[in-house]
Amino acid sequence: MRGVTTALIYGEFAAREAAGESPAYENLAVAVSRDAHLIGLLDTLPPAKRQPNLLFAAGRFLGAPVTDPPAFLEFAAANWERIAHEIRRRATQTNEPARCALLLPLLAALPQPLALLEVGASAGLNLFPDRYAYRYGDHVLGDGGPLLDCALTGIDPPSRLPEVVWRAGLDLNPLDVTDPGDTAWLQALIWPEQDDRRERQRAAARVAAADPPLLVRGDLVDDLPALAAKAPAEATLVVFHTSVLYQVPADRRRAFTDLVRTMRAHWIAVENPTVLDHAGLPNPPDERLHNVLALDGRPLAWARPHGEALSWFGDRP
Ligand SMILES: C[S@@+](CC[C@H](N)C(=O)[O-])C[C@H]1O[C@@H](n2cnc3c(N)ncnc32)[C@H](O)[C@@H]1O
């Protein structure tokens, strides 16, 4: 039954995740689900390593033709050892700087200056919300780095950028924006049709590479207090995370939320509604996937996963 399960995962990915977002990955996932040889090879990997995003990113990283399913299957069979090597040593660590547009309304409203501590930071691209430019409808703010577009409803757009005096990230596997292998992997994780996201990530990586943030290898529970202790006492400490907790087991998620509530810090979360227990959420704006933006455990807005829209329903910042 093992092969059946992996084939089903690829079929589900095609129908639920790639459909409407990436015709290339939808076609590719269907083709993989029907290819007994590749399914057999995937089943030699640990279960967590069999997922479509890892296989496809490893393929892209190695130059596989991901828009041509028969050629991809041929490439995968001929280069399996190289693909398996990349899958084993890498993880889905997509770093999306446009999520800063979701954080900005809260960051701009907190007492300045700020000390930013991001858990699950990947390469740390979300540690530079003060160095990017933003467009909320007609309202443009900032003039550096990538221009981040966000459709904001329910509140006025922020009127200032935050003043950041300290920034640090914690990750099980921090990526280095000055390392060509790491940046190539970050680019490979973005789906084939999403050239705008690739360009945005490149622009953000240039900002980060000019002044690399402190990134610490560690766990978001075990290693958070020691890193937080390094923040300057005169700044407002903000612990934040975006699209991280779905990768963390439920008991460790609870340990993290218990810990962060005891810290002398503000806590901003942008996470899938299934991973944090928010009581009384209103209905999301539409049937597409939305995450929840929360401050200090209070849900405030629905957020599209890549930062493209923010629909405010809670107290004004
Ligand atoms: C999907 S990425 C999101 C990266 C970034 N927050 C963003 O939104 O662009 C999730 C990151 O969380 C990290 N991560 C997962 N579990 C973690 C843990 N227990 N402690 C620290 N980092 C973790 C992963 O290594 C990965 O880099």
The ligand as a Tripos MOL2 file, in Angstrom:
@<TRIPOS>MOLECULE
LIG
   27    29     1     0     0
SMALL
NO_CHARGES

@<TRIPOS>ATOM
      1 C1          7.9300   27.6670    5.2150 C.3       1 LIG1
      2 S1          9.3620   28.3430    5.9410 S.3       1 LIG1
      3 C2          8.8240   30.0130    6.2330 C.3       1 LIG1
      4 C3          9.9860   30.9710    6.2950 C.3       1 LIG1
      5 C4          9.6250   32.4040    6.6580 C.3       1 LIG1
      6 N1          9.0050   32.4860    7.9490 N.3       1 LIG1
      7 C5          8.7260   33.0300    5.6220 C.2       1 LIG1
      8 O1          7.5180   33.1940    5.8950 O.co2     1 LIG1
      9 O2          9.1940   33.3800    4.5310 O.co2     1 LIG1
     10 C6          9.3460   27.6430    7.5920 C.3       1 LIG1
     11 C7         10.6850   27.7550    8.2990 C.3       1 LIG1
     12 O3         10.4910   27.3350    9.6500 O.3       1 LIG1
     13 C8         11.6350   26.6120   10.0640 C.3       1 LIG1
     14 N2         11.2850   25.7640   11.2080 N.ar      1 LIG1
     15 C9         10.4620   24.6910   11.2290 C.ar      1 LIG1
     16 N3         10.4000   24.1590   12.4680 N.ar      1 LIG1
     17 C10        11.1930   24.9260   13.2650 C.ar      1 LIG1
     18 C11        11.5610   24.8740   14.6390 C.ar      1 LIG1
     19 N4         11.0990   23.9130   15.4580 N.pl3     1 LIG1
     20 N5         12.4000   25.8140   15.1200 N.ar      1 LIG1
     21 C12        12.9100   26.7700   14.2940 C.ar      1 LIG1
     22 N6         12.6010   26.8680   12.9800 N.ar      1 LIG1
     23 C13        11.7650   25.9460   12.4570 C.ar      1 LIG1
     24 C14        12.0280   25.8530    8.8180 C.3       1 LIG1
     25 O4         13.3870   25.4180    8.8760 O.3       1 LIG1
     26 C15        11.7650   26.8820    7.7180 C.3       1 LIG1
     27 O5         12.9200   27.6470    7.4530 O.3       1 LIG1
@<TRIPOS>BOND
     1     1     2 1
     2     2     3 1
     3     2    10 1
     4     3     4 1
     5     4     5 1
     6     5     6 1
     7     5     7 1
     8     7     8 2
     9     7     9 1
    10    10    11 1
    11    11    12 1
    12    11    26 1
    13    12    13 1
    14    13    14 1
    15    13    24 1
    16    14    15 ar
    17    14    23 ar
    18    15    16 ar
    19    16    17 ar
    20    17    18 ar
    21    17    23 ar
    22    18    19 1
    23    18    20 ar
    24    20    21 ar
    25    21    22 ar
    26    22    23 ar
    27    24    25 1
    28    24    26 1
    29    26    27 1
@<TRIPOS>SUBSTRUCTURE
     1 LIG1         1 GROUP 0 **** ****
